[in-house]
């Protein structure tokens, strides 16, 4: 019993820190230190890359290509998020179990829906992209589905938790008036969870912009595809131009989401 009490008293954060430290030391022990850790020409290429930061390519042709790639990236991100909402909203409501009275049916729906959402989000969007490219070719449908399916799984899980975690007293007050559960959900639970749901949705849109750029490396077009082509040609000045467009796009989405959240909470 004494040993059991000692184990129960261990702080979980200390245990996690210890496990991570052991894993880090174990990984260092398996590094081949006798071999070159950096490519012989790696440092020179890295210095050339950062020197190009001071002189990005601002030619008309490069800027036009950057704007076209930016538009493609935005299109993939927004359309993919729309598909994710189509998946995430109904699945999140079902997975929250807030509209079902029967305990057995509710737990069945929660378990099955959360398993489906876990399956969607457990596969990375890049893997989904390879699968859809193999199925439908280099089509925008492949990019949209590759973003929409895993993001739908993520949004559905978060939505379900936000709907479950709303304060209960206002819901109890609605129930005492004789309101059915769907009215409690529509007029009580959803309005209280909506600001956080929108906030996280905008965050996923920002992530979708970055993911859409990564998916472009598969060959689906966009800023990522332009960055890859410029890297292959060692045109680092063009790479920085495309990176600046990508950074500006992410900042724009972040500022836009902040303005929307302020209006909702004002």
Backbone bond lengths (Angstrom), bond angles and torsions (degrees), N, CA, C in turn:
res aa  C-N    CA-C-N  psi(-1)  N-CA   C-N-CA  omega(-1)  CA-C   N-CA-C  phi
1 X - - - 1.459 - - 1.516 111.22 -
2 X 1.353 117.10 -37.57 1.452 119.50 -179.23 1.504 111.99 -62.75
3 X 1.344 116.99 -42.83 1.461 120.40 178.31 1.522 110.94 -65.19
4 X 1.328 116.59 -37.79 1.464 119.49 179.29 1.514 111.23 -63.56
5 X 1.337 116.57 -40.63 1.460 119.22 179.07 1.519 111.29 -65.62
6 X 1.342 116.29 -35.44 1.460 118.99 178.42 1.521 110.77 -65.02
7 X 1.346 116.84 -41.63 1.457 120.10 179.82 1.524 110.74 -66.59
8 X 1.333 116.21 -36.75 1.463 118.24 179.35 1.516 111.44 -67.68
9 X 1.332 117.48 -28.33 1.459 120.95 -176.78 1.526 113.03 -80.38
10 X 1.341 117.54 -8.63 1.464 119.39 -179.84 1.515 109.90 -66.00
11 X 1.299 115.64 133.85 1.457 120.24 177.69 1.523 109.76 -73.93
12 X 1.324 116.58 130.75 1.467 120.27 -175.96 1.520 111.59 -62.30
13 X 1.325 118.08 -33.89 1.463 120.23 179.17 1.531 111.11 -66.35
14 X 1.329 116.58 -37.04 1.460 119.29 178.03 1.528 110.42 -67.20
15 X 1.324 116.47 -39.08 1.460 119.77 178.53 1.514 110.25 -64.27
16 X 1.341 116.41 -44.08 1.458 120.08 179.51 1.525 110.78 -63.68
17 X 1.334 117.36 -41.39 1.460 120.59 178.05 1.522 111.14 -62.19
18 X 1.330 116.30 -41.53 1.456 120.46 178.49 1.531 111.25 -63.06
19 X 1.334 117.46 -42.77 1.465 120.85 -179.87 1.529 110.41 -64.42
20 X 1.336 116.88 -42.86 1.458 119.94 179.06 1.528 111.56 -65.03
21 X 1.334 116.43 -39.37 1.464 119.76 179.39 1.524 110.68 -65.08
22 X 1.328 116.87 -42.18 1.465 120.17 178.03 1.528 110.40 -63.45
23 X 1.333 116.54 -41.89 1.459 119.46 178.47 1.518 112.47 -63.67
24 X 1.338 116.30 -38.46 1.460 120.17 178.98 1.528 110.83 -65.97
25 X 1.333 116.65 -44.56 1.473 119.98 179.55 1.528 110.27 -65.17
26 X 1.327 116.38 -39.66 1.470 120.27 179.34 1.516 111.00 -63.33
27 X 1.343 117.07 -39.26 1.466 119.84 178.62 1.523 111.36 -67.49
28 X 1.336 117.38 -36.95 1.467 119.93 177.88 1.522 111.53 -64.91
29 X 1.324 116.57 -33.51 1.456 120.18 -178.92 1.526 111.88 -69.11
30 X 1.344 117.22 -19.90 1.462 120.56 -177.50 1.527 112.69 -101.73
31 X 1.333 116.41 8.48 1.460 119.75 175.52 1.525 109.17 -81.13
32 X 1.315 116.07 135.76 1.460 121.04 178.18 1.532 109.25 -80.84
33 X 1.347 115.30 84.88 1.455 119.92 -175.04 1.528 111.92 -68.94
34 X 1.321 117.62 -19.91 1.461 119.71 179.93 1.520 112.49 -72.74
35 X 1.326 118.00 -19.01 1.456 121.61 179.72 1.520 110.17 -93.48
36 X 1.336 115.29 163.78 1.461 120.01 178.24 1.529 109.28 -70.35
37 X 1.349 116.19 123.19 1.457 120.50 179.58 1.516 111.76 -80.18
38 X 1.319 117.19 -20.99 1.467 122.10 -179.53 1.518 107.90 -122.39
39 X 1.316 115.51 138.84 1.464 120.78 177.83 1.533 108.98 -58.92
40 X 1.323 118.54 140.98 1.475 120.24 -177.09 1.520 113.20 -53.04
41 X 1.328 117.65 -37.95 1.459 119.57 178.85 1.505 113.80 -98.03
42 X 1.344 116.28 10.84 1.458 120.06 -175.46 1.513 114.10 -66.75
43 X 1.328 116.81 -43.98 1.456 120.34 -177.86 1.525 111.07 -65.92
44 X 1.319 116.76 -36.58 1.464 119.96 178.41 1.530 110.49 -66.45
45 X 1.340 115.69 -43.35 1.467 119.06 178.45 1.520 110.65 -64.57
46 X 1.345 116.62 -37.96 1.458 120.10 179.18 1.524 111.40 -65.56
47 X 1.308 116.75 -40.84 1.464 119.83 178.39 1.532 110.82 -65.85
48 X 1.320 117.60 -39.82 1.457 120.59 177.21 1.527 111.10 -63.29
49 X 1.316 115.00 -37.35 1.468 119.17 -179.89 1.525 111.21 -63.40
50 X 1.339 116.88 -45.53 1.466 119.34 -177.70 1.526 112.06 -77.24
51 X 1.310 118.04 -27.05 1.463 119.67 174.01 1.527 110.57 -65.04
52 X 1.346 115.98 -35.70 1.465 120.12 178.62 1.513 112.26 -64.52
53 X 1.351 117.28 -18.94 1.464 120.46 176.98 1.520 111.41 -59.44
54 X 1.318 117.47 -31.66 1.463 122.20 -178.24 1.525 112.35 -78.66
55 X 1.309 116.64 -12.46 1.461 119.76 -177.23 1.538 110.42 -141.98
56 X 1.331 117.88 67.27 1.467 120.03 -179.81 1.524 111.22 -67.55
57 X 1.304 115.51 156.70 1.464 121.80 -179.75 1.527 109.18 -79.73
58 X 1.323 115.92 110.66 1.469 121.37 -178.79 1.527 111.54 -111.91
59 X 1.305 115.64 27.21 1.466 118.80 177.17 1.518 110.67 -69.72
60 X 1.325 116.28 158.41 1.460 121.42 -176.91 1.523 110.95 -60.54
61 X 1.314 116.72 -43.37 1.472 119.83 -178.42 1.529 111.46 -61.88
62 X 1.325 116.17 -43.49 1.461 119.44 -179.47 1.521 111.25 -67.44
63 X 1.337 116.93 -40.34 1.463 119.82 178.98 1.524 111.63 -65.30
64 X 1.322 117.01 -38.60 1.465 119.68 177.39 1.526 111.17 -64.96
65 X 1.331 116.09 -41.52 1.461 119.50 177.00 1.526 111.02 -64.82
66 X 1.336 116.50 -37.58 1.467 120.02 178.84 1.522 111.34 -65.99
67 X 1.336 116.89 -41.24 1.464 119.72 178.90 1.523 111.40 -66.68
68 X 1.332 116.60 -40.12 1.463 119.50 177.15 1.530 110.96 -64.62
69 X 1.337 117.05 -41.76 1.456 120.00 177.31 1.516 112.37 -65.77
70 X 1.347 116.44 -36.07 1.460 120.33 177.83 1.521 110.62 -64.29
71 X 1.328 117.20 -43.35 1.461 120.73 179.34 1.528 110.82 -62.77
72 X 1.330 116.99 -41.41 1.465 120.49 178.10 1.524 110.77 -63.74
73 X 1.329 116.52 -42.09 1.461 120.42 179.65 1.520 111.24 -63.87
74 X 1.334 117.20 -43.50 1.467 120.82 177.92 1.523 110.26 -61.91
75 X 1.321 116.33 -43.21 1.464 120.16 -179.07 1.518 111.30 -60.62
76 X 1.331 116.28 -46.06 1.462 119.70 178.32 1.530 111.02 -61.33
77 X 1.337 116.54 -44.55 1.465 120.28 -175.92 1.524 111.44 -65.74
78 X 1.336 117.40 -46.58 1.469 120.60 -177.09 1.524 110.88 -69.27
79 X 1.328 116.98 -45.05 1.457 119.59 -179.91 1.520 111.14 -66.02
80 X 1.328 116.41 -40.53 1.461 119.41 176.39 1.515 112.17 -62.31
81 X 1.348 117.21 -38.50 1.456 120.19 178.11 1.525 111.02 -67.35
82 X 1.326 117.36 -36.90 1.475 120.10 176.94 1.525 110.47 -61.17
83 X 1.331 116.91 -42.84 1.459 119.85 176.07 1.527 110.56 -64.31
84 X 1.325 116.80 -38.26 1.463 120.13 178.29 1.527 111.16 -63.66
85 X 1.323 117.36 -37.23 1.466 120.63 177.75 1.522 110.95 -67.16
86 X 1.337 116.53 -38.61 1.464 119.94 178.09 1.526 110.42 -61.54
87 X 1.322 116.39 -35.01 1.466 120.62 177.73 1.521 111.14 -82.10
88 X 1.334 116.69 -45.20 1.454 121.15 -169.45 1.512 115.34 -73.75
89 X 1.342 118.12 -37.46 1.469 119.53 -175.69 1.525 111.65 -66.09
90 X 1.336 119.67 -56.59 1.472 117.50 179.87 1.522 113.30 -64.83
91 X 1.338 116.69 -39.72 1.466 118.69 179.05 1.523 111.24 -66.47
92 X 1.340 117.43 -36.61 1.453 120.21 177.75 1.514 112.31 -65.33
93 X 1.344 116.79 -39.45 1.467 120.13 178.19 1.520 110.63 -65.36
94 X 1.338 116.20 -44.82 1.467 119.44 178.83 1.521 111.08 -65.02
95 X 1.344 117.04 -42.66 1.460 120.84 -178.64 1.522 112.90 -68.06
96 X 1.324 117.25 -21.33 1.465 119.55 177.09 1.524 112.05 -74.37
97 X 1.342 117.21 -23.50 1.461 121.15 179.19 1.506 114.10 66.44
98 X 1.324 117.25 27.92 1.462 120.47 -174.73 1.519 113.80 -92.60
99 X 1.319 118.62 -7.25 1.467 121.03 -176.38 1.520 113.31 -113.19
100 X 1.328 117.04 3.32 1.462 121.02 -176.22 1.526 109.32 -113.72
101 X 1.335 116.32 131.90 1.461 120.88 -179.35 1.527 112.12 -84.20
102 X 1.333 116.34 -45.20 1.455 120.70 -175.82 1.531 110.54 -64.45
103 X 1.321 116.16 127.50 1.458 120.07 -176.23 1.525 111.57 -66.47
104 X 1.350 116.43 -42.66 1.454 119.59 -178.98 1.519 112.15 -64.23
105 X 1.345 116.55 -46.81 1.469 120.30 179.34 1.516 110.64 -65.06
106 X 1.332 116.00 -37.47 1.469 118.95 -178.84 1.521 111.52 -63.55
107 X 1.330 117.24 -46.29 1.461 119.50 -179.49 1.521 111.79 -67.83
108 X 1.340 116.67 -32.40 1.468 119.21 176.23 1.526 110.48 -65.26
109 X 1.335 116.75 -45.76 1.464 120.42 179.88 1.528 110.95 -65.47
110 X 1.330 116.78 -41.72 1.468 119.61 178.86 1.524 110.61 -62.01
111 X 1.328 116.95 -47.21 1.456 120.16 -177.20 1.521 113.13 -65.69
112 X 1.335 116.48 -45.89 1.465 119.69 -177.99 1.526 111.38 -68.34
113 X 1.330 117.21 -40.72 1.464 119.98 -178.95 1.518 111.36 -69.16
114 X 1.316 117.28 -40.73 1.461 119.33 178.92 1.523 111.65 -68.40
115 X 1.327 116.75 -32.20 1.460 119.06 174.46 1.527 110.34 -64.21
116 X 1.339 116.86 -42.21 1.466 120.39 178.49 1.524 110.73 -63.91
117 X 1.337 116.98 -43.20 1.459 120.32 178.71 1.526 111.35 -64.46
118 X 1.325 116.69 -37.97 1.464 120.12 178.11 1.529 110.65 -65.17
119 X 1.317 116.59 -37.21 1.464 120.08 177.62 1.523 110.54 -64.36
120 X 1.334 117.21 -42.46 1.463 120.95 -179.53 1.523 111.43 -61.96
121 X 1.324 117.06 -46.19 1.468 119.87 -172.35 1.517 112.85 -87.39
122 X 1.332 118.74 -13.13 1.460 120.05 -179.47 1.527 112.29 -73.85
123 X 1.330 117.82 -21.11 1.460 122.15 177.95 1.523 108.42 -96.72
124 X 1.306 116.79 124.25 1.460 121.95 -176.97 1.526 110.76 -63.90
125 X 1.330 115.19 149.68 1.461 119.27 -178.17 1.522 112.84 -61.93
126 X 1.331 117.03 -28.03 1.458 119.31 177.74 1.535 110.91 -68.02
127 X 1.329 116.25 -36.51 1.465 119.68 176.77 1.529 109.99 -68.42
128 X 1.347 116.68 -42.56 1.460 119.73 175.16 1.524 110.27 -58.20
129 X 1.330 117.15 -39.13 1.460 120.44 -179.21 1.523 110.73 -62.40
130 X 1.340 117.12 -45.08 1.464 119.98 178.70 1.526 110.98 -61.37
131 X 1.336 117.03 -39.83 1.462 120.61 -179.97 1.524 111.28 -64.72
132 X 1.332 116.56 -44.51 1.467 119.59 -177.48 1.526 111.63 -74.32
133 X 1.332 116.77 -32.10 1.466 118.82 175.06 1.525 109.92 -64.20
134 X 1.333 116.48 -39.32 1.466 119.74 176.98 1.522 111.49 -66.09
135 X 1.345 116.79 -29.18 1.460 120.31 -176.48 1.525 112.75 -86.86
136 X 1.337 117.31 -44.38 1.471 120.37 -173.08 1.523 112.36 -118.69
137 X 1.340 118.36 -1.40 1.450 120.26 -179.66 1.519 112.01 85.32
138 X 1.331 115.60 -172.01 1.468 121.61 -179.32 1.518 109.45 -78.13
139 X 1.314 114.96 73.39 1.463 122.29 -177.29 1.522 109.23 -116.38
140 X 1.334 117.92 150.08 1.470 119.35 173.92 1.518 113.14 -57.26
141 X 1.334 117.45 -26.20 1.460 120.18 178.04 1.531 110.33 -60.28
142 X 1.330 116.17 -37.55 1.456 119.73 179.40 1.522 111.10 -62.30
143 X 1.327 117.41 -43.17 1.466 120.83 -179.85 1.517 111.31 -67.45
144 X 1.328 116.75 -43.20 1.468 120.54 -178.49 1.526 110.80 -63.90
145 X 1.322 117.64 -45.82 1.465 120.76 179.70 1.523 111.29 -67.74
146 X 1.338 116.33 -37.07 1.460 119.62 179.96 1.525 111.82 -64.42
147 X 1.321 117.37 -30.57 1.463 121.00 175.90 1.525 111.92 -86.40
148 X 1.323 116.99 -41.57 1.456 120.68 -172.60 1.516 113.88 -68.11
149 X 1.330 118.05 -38.42 1.462 119.92 -175.11 1.527 112.20 -68.74
150 X 1.344 120.30 -54.78 1.477 117.87 179.36 1.523 113.04 -67.10
151 X 1.323 117.44 -35.21 1.461 119.19 177.59 1.520 111.31 -68.52
152 X 1.343 117.32 -32.99 1.455 119.90 174.38 1.512 111.46 -62.59
153 X 1.337 116.80 -39.70 1.455 120.04 176.33 1.516 112.72 -64.08
154 X 1.332 116.39 -39.06 1.470 120.30 179.37 1.527 110.63 -69.09
155 X 1.331 116.60 -47.56 1.463 120.13 -178.75 1.523 111.06 -63.07
156 X 1.337 116.77 -41.89 1.462 119.18 179.97 1.517 112.23 -60.27
157 X 1.326 117.12 -41.56 1.461 119.99 179.16 1.532 111.20 -66.04
158 X 1.319 117.21 -45.34 1.465 120.27 -179.33 1.526 110.97 -65.84
159 X 1.340 117.27 -43.50 1.454 120.44 178.91 1.528 111.40 -58.60
160 X 1.333 116.34 -42.38 1.462 119.38 -179.04 1.525 111.12 -62.11
161 X 1.325 117.21 -40.17 1.456 120.00 -179.72 1.523 111.53 -70.97
162 X 1.338 116.93 -39.16 1.465 119.72 178.25 1.525 111.28 -64.67
163 X 1.318 117.14 -38.03 1.465 120.43 178.66 1.524 111.64 -69.12
164 X 1.316 117.15 -30.98 1.460 120.38 178.68 1.521 112.54 -77.47
165 X 1.318 117.38 -28.22 1.463 121.01 -170.78 1.519 114.23 -93.63
166 X 1.334 118.62 9.66 1.477 119.79 179.37 1.525 109.03 -70.21
167 X 1.340 118.19 154.64 1.471 120.82 178.48 1.533 111.45 -59.89
168 X 1.312 116.10 139.03 1.460 121.45 -175.64 1.538 115.14 -84.13
169 X 1.348 120.82 -31.01 1.476 119.07 -177.66 1.531 114.67 -54.59
170 X 1.348 120.79 -45.82 1.475 117.95 177.66 1.524 112.72 -62.06
171 X 1.316 117.80 -34.34 1.464 120.49 178.41 1.521 110.73 -68.62
172 X 1.324 115.91 -39.19 1.462 119.72 177.88 1.522 110.88 -63.94
173 X 1.333 115.74 -37.79 1.465 119.31 178.40 1.528 111.11 -64.34
174 X 1.303 117.10 -38.68 1.465 119.87 177.20 1.526 111.30 -66.47
175 X 1.317 117.07 -39.19 1.471 119.90 179.83 1.518 111.81 -66.19
176 X 1.319 117.37 -33.84 1.466 119.91 -179.94 1.523 111.78 -67.27
177 X 1.323 118.17 -20.51 1.462 121.04 176.89 1.522 112.03 -82.48
178 X 1.342 116.56 -2.84 1.457 120.50 -179.33 1.507 114.52 90.55
179 X 1.318 117.68 11.24 1.469 121.00 -179.61 1.521 109.78 -69.55
180 X 1.332 117.82 134.63 1.470 120.04 175.72 1.523 110.32 -67.28
181 X 1.331 115.06 167.14 1.455 119.70 -173.29 1.524 112.24 -64.22
182 X 1.331 118.48 -33.21 1.463 119.01 -179.19 1.521 110.91 -69.33
183 X 1.350 117.18 -31.40 1.457 119.17 175.24 1.520 111.03 -73.35
184 X 1.330 117.18 -35.68 1.459 120.40 174.79 1.522 109.94 -60.60
185 X 1.326 114.87 -40.65 1.469 118.96 178.50 1.524 110.90 -67.35
186 X 1.316 117.73 -47.34 1.462 121.82 -172.28 1.523 112.69 -71.51
187 X 1.343 116.58 -39.24 1.457 119.94 -175.39 1.529 113.87 -102.01
188 X 1.319 117.61 -9.96 1.452 119.59 -179.28 1.513 113.76 -121.99
189 X 1.325 116.90 -61.14 1.463 120.99 -173.78 1.532 112.09 -67.25
190 X 1.346 116.26 -48.93 1.468 119.64 -176.52 1.528 112.80 -64.98
191 X 1.347 120.70 -46.36 1.477 118.68 179.14 1.527 113.27 -60.02
192 X 1.331 117.61 -34.50 1.464 118.91 -179.64 1.526 111.63 -73.83
193 X 1.324 117.04 -32.01 1.463 119.97 -179.02 1.523 112.53 -87.80
194 X 1.339 117.46 -16.60 1.460 120.53 -172.30 1.531 114.07 -59.76
195 X 1.344 120.86 -44.41 1.477 118.59 179.90 1.529 113.01 -57.70
196 X 1.322 117.28 -44.11 1.466 119.61 178.95 1.526 110.91 -68.53
197 X 1.324 117.49 -35.00 1.459 120.65 178.54 1.529 110.53 -64.83
198 X 1.334 116.39 -43.69 1.459 119.94 178.50 1.524 111.17 -66.70
199 X 1.319 116.36 -39.51 1.462 119.85 179.47 1.518 110.43 -60.59
200 X 1.328 116.77 -45.33 1.460 118.97 -179.67 1.528 111.19 -70.70
201 X 1.319 117.25 -31.87 1.469 119.96 177.65 1.519 110.84 -63.19
202 X 1.331 116.88 -42.73 1.462 119.65 177.32 1.524 111.02 -65.62
203 X 1.328 116.51 -34.98 1.463 118.98 176.26 1.526 110.56 -63.32
204 X 1.326 117.13 -40.84 1.461 119.94 177.84 1.528 110.99 -67.99
205 X 1.337 117.74 -30.28 1.461 119.49 174.92 1.517 110.24 -64.16
206 X 1.329 116.54 -41.93 1.464 119.93 176.53 1.530 110.85 -61.70
207 X 1.340 115.93 -42.42 1.467 119.35 176.13 1.521 110.86 -65.26
208 X 1.357 116.04 -34.40 1.458 119.95 179.86 1.516 112.45 -64.98
209 X 1.321 117.30 -33.33 1.464 120.66 176.80 1.521 110.04 -62.84
210 X 1.329 116.39 -45.83 1.464 119.78 179.01 1.525 110.68 -66.64
211 X 1.323 116.42 -41.77 1.467 119.35 -179.70 1.520 111.22 -65.70
212 X 1.345 116.95 -37.61 1.457 119.60 178.09 1.520 110.86 -63.06
213 X 1.322 116.11 -36.26 1.464 119.05 176.89 1.532 111.05 -67.02
214 X 1.340 116.28 -37.48 1.466 119.53 178.64 1.525 110.31 -68.48
215 X 1.340 116.18 -40.36 1.462 119.20 179.46 1.517 111.34 -62.17
216 X 1.319 116.20 -25.29 1.458 119.10 179.98 1.516 112.11 -63.03
217 X 1.337 117.17 -23.33 1.452 119.76 178.30 1.527 112.01 -65.64
218 X 1.334 116.67 -19.38 1.461 119.97 176.92 1.516 110.46 -71.76
219 X 1.330 117.10 -18.40 1.457 121.62 -178.71 1.502 113.44 112.99
220 X 1.356 117.13 15.90 1.451 121.11 -176.26 1.523 112.76 -89.97
221 X 1.314 118.16 7.49 1.457 121.17 179.71 1.518 111.71 84.63
222 X 1.332 116.09 172.29 1.449 120.38 -179.17 1.522 111.72 106.29
223 X 1.339 115.25 -173.82 1.455 120.10 -176.93 1.523 111.69 -64.88
224 X 1.317 117.10 -37.65 1.455 119.09 179.69 1.515 112.79 -61.84
225 X 1.318 116.04 -38.55 1.463 119.96 178.51 1.525 110.48 -65.47
226 X 1.333 116.73 -39.46 1.468 120.49 177.64 1.525 110.97 -65.55
227 X 1.339 116.01 -40.84 1.457 119.62 178.73 1.522 110.74 -63.16
228 X 1.325 116.17 -42.50 1.458 119.74 179.62 1.526 112.13 -62.65
229 X 1.331 116.56 -44.25 1.458 119.65 -179.62 1.520 110.97 -64.27
230 X 1.328 116.90 -39.28 1.462 119.86 179.24 1.520 111.53 -69.02
231 X 1.326 117.05 -36.74 1.462 119.81 176.56 1.526 111.08 -65.45
232 X 1.321 116.52 -39.57 1.465 119.24 178.10 1.525 111.63 -62.95
233 X 1.335 116.63 -32.51 1.461 121.08 179.19 1.527 112.63 -89.76
234 X 1.356 116.68 1.90 1.476 122.41 -177.10 1.522 111.77 58.64
235 X 1.334 115.91 29.85 1.469 121.65 177.93 1.530 108.12 -91.63
236 X 1.324 116.25 76.21 1.455 121.16 -173.76 1.535 112.52 -66.63
237 X 1.324 117.60 -29.37 1.463 119.94 177.66 1.540 110.48 -63.72
238 X 1.328 117.33 -39.66 1.454 120.28 176.16 1.531 111.19 -68.03
239 X 1.339 116.33 -37.27 1.462 120.04 179.06 1.517 110.58 -58.12
240 X 1.341 116.53 -44.55 1.465 119.34 -179.45 1.519 111.56 -66.96
241 X 1.307 118.12 -33.37 1.471 120.06 176.40 1.522 110.23 -62.07
242 X 1.320 116.93 -46.49 1.466 120.39 179.48 1.529 111.37 -67.27
243 X 1.343 116.81 -35.83 1.458 119.57 177.55 1.523 111.21 -65.81
244 X 1.322 117.45 -38.72 1.464 120.55 177.81 1.530 110.80 -63.13
245 X 1.319 117.31 -38.76 1.456 120.35 176.74 1.531 110.57 -64.42
246 X 1.314 116.44 -41.41 1.463 120.22 179.43 1.525 111.40 -65.64
247 X 1.326 117.20 -43.48 1.465 120.99 178.29 1.523 110.44 -62.36
248 X 1.329 117.08 -42.90 1.457 120.83 179.26 1.524 111.06 -62.87
249 X 1.318 116.44 -37.20 1.466 120.39 179.42 1.524 110.90 -65.83
250 X 1.321 117.44 -42.00 1.463 121.11 178.94 1.523 110.59 -65.97
251 X 1.338 117.42 -41.03 1.463 120.97 178.39 1.521 110.56 -63.61
252 X 1.335 116.83 -40.54 1.462 120.43 178.61 1.529 111.28 -60.58
253 X 1.316 117.07 -44.86 1.463 120.27 179.35 1.523 110.59 -64.68
254 X 1.328 117.78 -38.02 1.457 121.41 179.74 1.525 111.25 -65.64
255 X 1.337 117.21 -44.16 1.465 120.37 178.98 1.521 110.74 -65.70
256 X 1.319 116.57 -42.04 1.467 121.05 178.84 1.525 111.13 -60.96
257 X 1.320 117.33 -44.86 1.461 120.16 179.89 1.525 111.08 -65.28
258 X 1.329 117.68 -35.90 1.473 120.56 178.22 1.521 110.79 -64.39
259 X 1.327 117.33 -41.75 1.465 120.86 178.39 1.523 111.58 -63.41
260 X 1.325 116.49 -41.46 1.482 120.49 179.38 1.509 110.05 -65.18
261 X 1.325 118.33 -43.34 1.464 120.89 179.95 1.517 111.55 -63.83
262 X 1.333 117.46 -37.73 1.461 119.89 178.98 1.518 111.40 -65.07
263 X 1.331 116.73 -38.94 1.467 119.34 177.74 1.525 112.26 -66.00
264 X 1.326 116.50 -35.60 1.445 119.56 -178.78 1.519 111.90 -72.64
265 X 1.324 116.06 -34.43 1.482 119.97 -177.15 1.520 112.78 -92.36
266 X 1.344 117.98 -6.94 1.465 120.08 -178.01 1.528 110.89 -72.16
